Amino acid sequence: MKVKIEGEKIIKAVKKLDGIEIVLENNNDAKEAMDLILKKIELPNAIDFNKLRDVSVSSFQEYNTSAVQYKMIFLLEFLFEDNLSLETKVALIKEIQNFFAKI
């Protein structure tokens, strides 16, 4: 399953959780930032975070009004254990999205 997250939200999350201001220049930077974030966020007890094997990161630019003004968007692909139910996958992704919505 994949979701998109604005680069600014990732930067704000790392600032909030670790107290450092990072720069996201590429997918590797975003991957490192997501690893930091996922180790520190609190998920409800009902969600087993250990079922998430990895997060793959890619990026693209989203142009809202013109070619000059754009946002860097990171596409996060969540890789789960094979036998995990769809409901559990959705619950974990929903909690991560809720975290970013609060940033």
Secondary structure as UniProt FT lines:
FT   STRAND          2..6
FT   HELIX           7..18
FT   HELIX           27..40
FT   TURN            45..46
FT   HELIX           49..51
FT   STRAND          52..63
FT   STRAND          70..80
FT   TURN            82..83
FT   HELIX           86..102
//
